Amino acid sequence: DTEVTQTPKHLVMGMTNKKSLKCEQHMGHRAMYWYKQKAKKPPELMFVYSYEKLSINESVPSRFSPECPNSSLLNLHLHALQPEDSALYLCASSQIIPNSNQPQHFGDGTRLSIL
Amino acid sequence: GDSVTQMEGPVTLSEEAFLTINCTYTATGYPSLFWYVQYPGEGLQLLLKATKADDKGSNKGFEATYRKETTSFHLEKGSVQVSDSAVYFCALTLSGNTGKLIFGQGTTLQVKP
C-alpha cells in the first residue's frame, strides 16, 4: 500500500476547465514533489516544496500552479491546459533535503487527459 | 552534466531466469543511487538504494552494488517471476540540497511463464 495518496486517480478535462490534483502524506516528510510522466518515459520533475515553501520550479508553464497548504498536503491547480499536458502526474515526498540519501516515496499518480 | 544511462529494453526472460539490468552514471560529487520499479498503472516504488561506494542494496531478491570505480549500479536477481514484469528505473541524487532525482530512461522487463 502506498503511503502517498493522490486524488483523483483519473481526470478528464477540457482546455478551458479549472481543476486541482491533490496529494497527501502522513509520514512526517517535509519535502514534497510534483512530477509529470509521459508514456514509456521517466518522470520529469516539475516542483519541489521544502518546509511548505517552493524551492524548485523547473520552468513549468504558469497554467500549472502548485500549492502546499500544510506539511501533509500538496495541490496542483490546473487551468487552460493543452492536449500535450495529458500525462500521469506523480506526487512524491521525502525526509527533508539536504539529506539527499533519503529516498522519495511516490503516490500512484493521477492520469490526466485533456480534450 | 549529471546523468544516468540504462540498458535498452525491453528485456524478455523466461520464469526463473537470471536478470541483470545495467546502469551507469555520470556525476560530480558523491551521489546516492536508487532503483525504482513501476508496475503497470501504478506509481514508482523504491526497490533498493545505496548511499556510498561498495554499499549493496537488496530487497525482494533483487540486489545492486554501488561501484565507484566503474560508476555502475547494476540490478540483479537470481530467479525472476512473472510478477516481476514492470519498468525499472535507475536514479541518483547528488549531495547538496536540491532534492532532485535524476532518472535513467527505464528498462521494461517482461517475464514469460
Interface residues (C-beta under 8 A of the other chain):
Chain A: T2 V4 Q6 A31 Y33 K40 K41 P42 P43 L45 V48 S50 S55 I56 L90 A92 S94 I97 P98 S100 N101 P103 Q104 H105 F106 G107 D108 G109
Chain B: P31 S32 F34 Y36 G41 E42 G43 L44 Q45 L46 K49 T51 F89 A91 T93 L94 S95 G96 N97 T98 G99 K100 L101 F103 G104 Q105 G106 T108
